[in-house]
């Protein structure tokens, strides 16, 4: 009930801000004439920035380290959205919270994941809906890049060649990261090539790399990890003699630590999915995120975890 009240309050604030838009929208920096693109989370912001280069100011609604799934938008978010030239979200039901006001604005809006073949969620309340974490596949992100490049070129045709060049360069880097990840994970014996995580955020990565997967809960929610889900994960780890288990940076690893204590597995380390780190952290860019996760998984499944 409290969550519903808070969410309703946020919607009311946003609605008030929409009705008084002239008072809510701040002025853009007069010394910066660049176009402004607003993205919903830091991973997407970095991908867009790789295509945009220095011709566009790219911002994110959420900050580094934030949980994206249950985010509550604020009137401050509306101010930035109303002043943006283009709004880009991930889609695939990731940012249902954003739709409450984006449709009220005049800014152009695209969905980065348009054209990606979704993997359906197989369990829990979200069963049958698309798994939203399509960016965990560098191959999917190549599709994101094509969508972003097309939108930027239409919005700013004067610099379309630069956007296309940036997109081609970045897609080549994405392919290199994918190829390296596949090669390193392929070196692990098939019976040990299983990824056990807190959230089911790695379905696209495991599909692309030939890994099996097991997770405690499908998508981050307020109550994470039922006793049934916990026991199912423990049984999987025991039955398959899994060497290491993992959890994501934006949620507590307490439940996965219970799996560790109940089995012979060790905690393999923290993986990044929904958010980048600060610039001085371990994953300041999307490419760093994929490299970090791949290296962490390979090291733990080969040598053991971080404890």
N, C-alpha and C positions, 0 to 999 in steps of 0.2 A: 504494500500500500504506500509506504513512504517513497519508494522509487517512482511509483506512478504519479504521486504528488509533485516530486521534483521535476519529472519529465514534463508534466503539464505546465509547471511554472516556467520552464525553459521555453516551451512553445508559446506561452502568453507573452513573455518578454520579446521573443522574436517577432510575434505578430504585431505588438506595439511598435517595435522598431520599423517594421515594414510600413505601417500606417503613417509613421512620422519620418519617412526616409530622409527628407531634407535635413533633419536635425541629427540623424544617425550617421550619415555618410561623411567620413572625413575627406579632406582635400588631399589629392595626391601631391607628392613632393614636386614642386615646380621645377626643380633642378634635374629631375629625372623624367625624361620624355618617353622612356621605353614602355612597351606594352606590359600589362600585368596579367600573369596567369596564376590562378589560385587552384591548388590541388588539395586533396583531403588529408593526405598523410605524408610523412617525410620520405618514405621510399618512393612514392610516386613523384614527389617534388624533385628528387634527385634524377630520376629517369627523364623527366621533362627538361630539367636544366641541361642535361647532356645533349639534348637535341636543340634546345633554344640557344645555347651559347650565351654570349654577352648582349644579345639583342633584346632579351626579354627579362623582366624581373619575375622570378618564380617563387611563390610563397606556399606555405602549407597551413591548413587550418589547425592541425594538431602539432604539438611540439615533439622533439626527440624524446623517446622513452614512453610516450603516451600509448594507452590501449585504444585501439581504433574502433572496436566493435560496438561498445556501449557509450561512445562519446556523446556528451550533451552539448549541442551548439549554443552559443551565446550571442547577444546582440553585437558584440565586437566582431564575431565571425561574419555576421550579416553586413557590417560596415565594409569589410574587406571584399566580400562577395559582390556587393552592389557596385563597388568601384573597379572590379576586375573586368578585363576585356575578354577573358576566356576562363571557364571553370572546368576542371577535369577531375572526374572521380574514377574509382576503380570499377564500380559496378559489381554484378554478381551478388547482390544483396549485402555487400560489405558495409555500405554507408547509408542504411535506411534513414538514419537520423538527419542526413543532409537534405533529403528530398522535401522536408517540411517547409523550407524556404527557398530553395534554388529555383523552383518553378515560378516564383513570384518576381524573379529578377529578369532584367533585359539582357544580361551577359550571355554570350554564346556558351554552350555546354556540350561536352562530349564525354563518352564513356571509354576509358582507355582499353578495356578488355574486349571491346566489340570485335567479334570474329574469332575469339578463343573458343576452342571446344571444351566446355565445362565438364568437370568430373563431379558427379552427384554425391552429396553427403549420404552416407549409408546407414546412419544410426541417429537415434534421439529425435527431438522435436523437429530438427531440420532435415530429416530424411527425405531424399528426393530433390531437395533444393541444390543449386550449384555450390560447390565448395568455392569460396570467394578468393582463395589465396593463389590465384593463377600466376602472380608475379614470382612465385618461388620456382618457376621454370624459366630459365633464360631464353628458351625457345619461344615461350609465350610472350616474353617481354619484347622480342623482336616484332611481334604483332602490335604490342602497345606502341612501340616506336613508330611504326608505319602510321598508326592512327594519329599520333601526336604530330608527326611531321606534316601530315596532310592538313591538320587543323591549323597549325602555325603558318603554313604556306598560304592557306586561304585567307587567314586573318591579316597576314603581312606579306603580300606577294613580292614586295621589293627585295626581301631577303630569302626568297624561297630556295635559291641555290645553296645558300649557306646552311639552311635547315636540312636540306637533302644530303649535303656532304656530311654534316654532323651525324645525321641518322645512319648513314652508311658506315661511318667509322665506328659508331657505337654498336651497331648490329654485328660488326666483325668482332669487336671485343666480347660481346655476349656469346658469340659462337665459340670463341677461344675458352672462355670460362666454362661453358657447358662441356666442351670436349675434354678439358682437363678433369673436370669433376667426374665425368663418366669413366675415364681411364683409371683414375685413382680408386674409385669405388669398385670397379670391375676386378681389381687386384685382390679384393677381399673374398674369401671363399663364400659361395652362395649361401650356405647354411648359416653363416654369420652376418649376412648382408640384410639385416633387418633394422628398421628405425623405429624406436619406441619413444614417443613424446607425450607431453601433457595434452596439447591441442592437436587436432587432426589437420595441421596446416601444411603438411608436406606431401600431400597426395600427388601433386604435379611433379615434384622433385623425384619422388620414389618411382613414379611411372617412367620418367625420362631416364632414370639411372638403373632400372631393373632391380630395385630393392622392394622388399615387403615392408609393410608398415603396421604399427599398432599404436593407438592413442587412448588416453583415458577419457577425454571428452571430444566431441567433433569440432565444436566452435566455442570460443570463449564466451562465457555467460557469467551471471552474478554468482550462482552456486556451481562450483566447478568440482566434478568428481564425485559421483554417487558411490555408495559401497559396492554396488553391482559392477560399475565401471572399473573401480579399483581392483576388485577381485579378478575380473576378466583379464586385466593387464598383468597382474601377478601370475595368473595361470599361463598366459602366453609366454611370458619371460621364462618361467620354469620349464615349460614344455619344449621350448625351442633353444634352451641353454643360451639365452641372450647375454652377451658380455657387458653391454653398457646401455644405459637409458639416459634420456635428455629432457630438458624443459626449456621453455621460451623466456625471453628476457622481460616480457611485459606481464607475466603472471608469477605467482609464488610457486616454488618447486617443492613445497612441503608434501604434497600428495605423492609426487614422484619419489621423494625420499622414502616414503612408506614402501613403495615398490622395491627400492634398493634394499631396505632392511629385511624385506620378506623373501628376497631371492639372493642368488649368487652374483647378480649384476652389480656394477658400480655406476655411480653417477658420472656420465661422460662429459658433461659440460653444458653451458648455456648456449642456446641457439637463438638467432635473431630472425624475426619474421615481420611483425607489424610495424616496426619502427627502426630507424637508424639510431646510432648513438650521436652524441655531440661530436664536433669536429676533431677533438682530441681523444675520442674513444676508439673502440676496436672496429666499428663498422660505420665510418662516416659517409660511405657511398653504397649504392646498391651492389656494385661489383664487389666491394669489400665484404658486404653481407654474405653473398653467395660463397665467396672464397672462404670466409671465416667458418660458415656452417659446414661446408664440405671438408675443410681441414679438421675441424673438431670431430666430425662424425668418423672420418677415416682414422684419425689418431686413436679415438676411443675404442672403435671396433677392432683395431689392430693391436693396440698396446694396453688398453684399459683406460679408465676414466681419470678425472681430476680430483675426485673425492671432495 
